[in-house]
Amino acid sequence: MIGAAESSKKVPLKSHISSLYGAIGHLQQCQTLWFLK
């Protein structure tokens, strides 16, 4: 938890959240493609 808090201070919060949403969207796309197969 401490390491995550320190890294969040260095990186702007907006870019941190956007990268998180990007990772979630990527996982959802992979799941959708897997289900279509």
N, C-alpha and C positions, 0 to 999 in steps of 0.2 A: 504493500500500500504506500509506503514512504517513497519508493522509487517512482511509482506512478504519479504521485503528487508533485515530485520534483520535476519530472519530465513535462507535466501539464503546465507548470509555471514557465518553462523555457519555450514551449510551443504555444502559439496563440490558440485560444479556446475554439474559435471558429474552425480553424483548419483541423484541430483535433477531432471535433465533432463530425466534420465533413468526411474525414478519413474513416471514422467509425461507421458512418452511414454507408460509405462506399463499400466497406468490407461486408456489411450486412446485405447490401444489394447484390454483391457478387455471389455470396452464398445462396441467396434466394434464386438467382439465375441458374446456378449450377444444379440446385434441387429441381427446378422446373425442367431443365433439359434432361435430367436423369429420369424424371417421371414420364416425360414424353417418349423416352426410349422404351 
